[in-house]
Amino acid sequence: MFTRRDFLRTASVAGAAIAASDLSFAMAAPEKGRFAISLAEWSLHKALFAKQITNLDFPRLAKEEYGVTGLEYVNQFFKDKAKDTAYLSDLKKRAEGYGLKNVLIMIDGEGMLGAPDQAERTRAVENHKPWIDAAKFLGCHAIRVNAASRGEYAEQQKLAADGLRRVGEYGATQGISVIVENHGGLSSNGQWLSGVMKLVGLPGVGTLPDFGNFRVSKDEEYDRYKGVSELIPYAKGVSAKTHDFDAQGNETHTDYKKMLDIVIASKYRGFIGIEYEGSVLSEPDGIKATKALLERHLQGYL
């Protein structure tokens, strides 16, 4: 288990890494206004998995079909391209050609950063490093990771904090933030994840509060408004999750006015990402409905 000596050693390394970076880990700043709207690529996951579109089509669609200004990639859709500079150059050129900001890459499937086994945890840390390099190449400000672990509550916090700290130390050398989404298990417990942030204690490690991902287990759901309130002080991104809408265009699972009031009352400034996961509306219609909902409640802030 992590000892005080280990903590002091890694804290020293982290301090050196941060000092070596000229960046202060600012959030991706909108060109105007306090917030801007980005599109999470997962909103198009059905079309992507069906190979109706590819990751290289994402910038064009985001601009021409949805009129957003930022892109949030998902590594699953270019899994083998983290070190492919030709591919990344093409992707970057397309985004820049449409005047879009590459915001972040969501990372899945690269191992458990809070794994109890130290060797497994180290492999996960190493697996995330190429994606930090890819994010830097694309001009993103962050990668989104998961804080999965196993064991008791406090033990999982310590293990997740260790893995995140080590990824964050490398991110600091590249000027890339490492941000954690509430994404199932204890990470969907706002108190647990905010506690992990306190244990990590690095300026480049933060959160990506997701409005809808507060299912801790089959039988436990954390209060989403409480959870976002606990995570927003560490936020370097915000994920506007939607599933279903009523006839007035309101999301039926989340009170968007209440939720966005929490974001507005915080110090957060940056992109708010559309992430539509519904099945009633098509992906294009769900994305457009989410964008209209955000625009309605963020008047004067965009």
N, C-alpha and C positions, 0 to 999 in steps of 0.2 A: 504494500500500500504506500501511497505517497507520504513521505516524511517531511519534517521541517527542513532538513538539509536539502532534500530534492526541491522543495519549494523555493528556497533561497537561491539555489543554483539556477533553476529555470527563470526565476524572476530577474536574475542578473543577465541571463542570455536575452530575455525579452527586452530588458532595458537597452541593451546594446543594439538589438535589432531595430527598435523604435528610433533610437538616436541616429541609426544609419539611414533612416528613411526621411526624405524631405517632406513627406505628406503627413497631414494631421488627421487622416481618416475621416475627412468630411463626407457627408452623404452626397450622393449624386445630385447636384443642384439643378433645378429647372432654370431655363433661360429667363423666364419671367414668372412672377407670382411666387407664392410660398410652396405650392404643390404643382406637380405635373402628372399626367396620366401615362403609365406604361402598360404594356401588354405582356402577361405571362404566357409563354409559349404553350404551357400545359392546357390553356383554354382551347387549343387546337389539337389536342392529343389524339382524338378519334381520327381526324383526317390524316394526321402524321403516321399513326400506326397502320392505317389502311393504305398508306403510300399514295394518297391522293395529292399530297404536297410533300415537300422536303424542308429540311431546316434552312436551306438556302432561299426558299421562297418566303420565309418568315418576314424579313424586312419589307418586302414589297407589299405583302398582304397587310401588315401592320399599318403602313402608311396609306395605301390606296383604299383599302376596305374599311379601316377602323379609325384612321386619323389620330393615332396616338403619337407621342414624341419619344417614347423610350421602349427598349426591348429587354425582356427578361428571358434568357435562353434556358433550356433544360438539357442537361448533358446526355440524357438518354437518346436524343435525336441526332447527336453527332459523337457517339460514344468513343469511336476510335480516332477522333480527330484532335485530341488535346495537344498533340505534338506536331500536327500537320500544318506547317506554316503556310503552305500554298492554299490549303482549304481555308484557314483562318483569315488569310489575306483577302480571299474572295469574299468571305462573309463580311469582313470589316468594310471592304469597298462598297458592298451593296448597302449596308446600313448607312454609311456616310453619304452615299449617292442619293438616298432618300431623306437626308437631313435628320437622321435618327440617332439618339444616344444609346449606346450599348450600356445597360445598367448593371446587370449581374448575370451569373450563370448559376442555375440551381443544380446541385450535385447530389445524385443518388447512386446507390450500388457500388460505392467505393470502400465499403467496410464500415465497421462499427467503431466510431471514435471513442466511445465509452466502454469498449470491450473489457471484461475483467482480466483476460489474458494479456499480459504486457506485449508479447510478440504480435498478437493479433491487432492490438491497439496501434502499435508502431507501424504495421503494414497499412492500416487505414490512414494514418497520418501521411505516410509516404505517397499513398495513392491519390491524396488530395492535392499534393504539391503541383503536379503538371496542370491541373485545372486553375490554380492560382496564376501560373505562368500564362495560360491561355487567356484568362480574364484580363491580365495586364496587356497582353498583345492586342486584344479587341478594344481596349479602352474602357472596360468596365471598372466600377469602383469596388466590387465585392463578389465573393462566391457565397451561395447559400448552402449550408450543410445541415446535417441532422445530429442530434445529441443522444442517440440511442445507447442504451446500456442494459445491464442485467444486475439483479441483486436488490438489496434493500434501498430505501429512499435516499438516505445520506450517502451510502456507498456509491450509488449511481451518480450522485452529484459530483463526488470527488473524481470518479473515473472519467466522467464526461468532461469535467473541467480540465483534467490532465490532457486528454486528447485535443480539446479545443485550444488550450494554451499553446500546445506544440504546433498546431496548424497556424494559429495566430502569430506565433513568433516568425514563421516563414513568411506569412502574408505581410508582416511588417517590413520585411526586407524588400518586398516588391511593391509596397504601397497599396496593397489590396486588403480590404476588410473581410473578415470571416463572420458571417451572420447566421444565426440559428433560427429556424422556423419551429413553431409549435406544430409537431408533425406526428402525433401519436405517442402512446406510452406516457411516461412521466414528462416528456417534453411538452405535452398538452396541458400540463398543470402549471399555470402561470407562476405560482409561488416557487415551485421546484426550479423552473428554468431561470427565473430572476435570481434565485440563489446561486445557480451555476455561474451566471454572469458576475456575481460578486466574488465568487471563488477564483474565476479566471483573472479578473482585474486588469485586462489590457484594453487600451483605447480602441484597438482595431478589431476587437471581438464584440459583437452586438447581437441584436435580435431582428427578426423579420416577423412581426406579429401578423398572423393570419386570422381574419375575422371568423372563420368557420372551423378551424382544426382544433377543437377542444374536446375531442373524444379520447379520454385517457384509456379506457378499456370498454369492453362490450357493455358493461353495467355502470360505467361512470362517465359522466360528461361534466367538465369544468365550466363554470359560468364564463361565457365568452367576454362579457363586458368587464368583469373583474380581471380576467386573464389579460386582455389588451391593456388595461390600466396598469397592470404589473409589468408588462413587457415594453410598453411604449417609451419609458425613460432610457432604454438601451437600444432603441430602434435605429437602424440604418436603412430601413425599407419598410413598406407596409403592403400587405397582400389583401386586396378587396375580394374576398371569396363570395361567390353567389351560386345558388342552385335553382331557385324557383321565384317567380314573380307573380303578383296579383294583377288585376285589371288596371290598376293605377300605376304600375311599374315599380312597386315596392318589393323588395326582397322579403319573402315570407318567413324566413328563418332568422333573419338579423334585422333589428331596427337600425337602419343605416344612419338616420339622424343622430340617434344616441351614440352609435359607434364612432361616427366621424366627429362628433362633438368631443369625444375623448382624444382623438388625434389632434384636432384643432387646439384644444386646451394645453397640449403638450408642447415641448420645444422642437418637435420633429419638423423638419423641412426637407422636402425631396419628392421622389416619385411615389405614387400610389398605384400599385399594379392590379390590373383587371385579371381575375382568375375565375373564369366561369367553369363550373363542373356539373351543370344540370343536364337533364335528359329530356325534358319536355320541349324546351326551345332548342333549335339547332345551335351548333357552335357559333356561327356568325350572328344569329339573332340574340343569343345569350350574351355575347361580347358587347354588342350594341346596346342591349338593355342595361348592362352593368355600367357602361360608359355614360349613358344618359342619367342613370341614378347618381353616379359620382358628380357629374356636372351640376345636377340639380342641388345637391347638398353642399357643394364646394364653391358656390357662386361668390365671387370676390376674392377667392384664394388661388385660383388657377391663372 
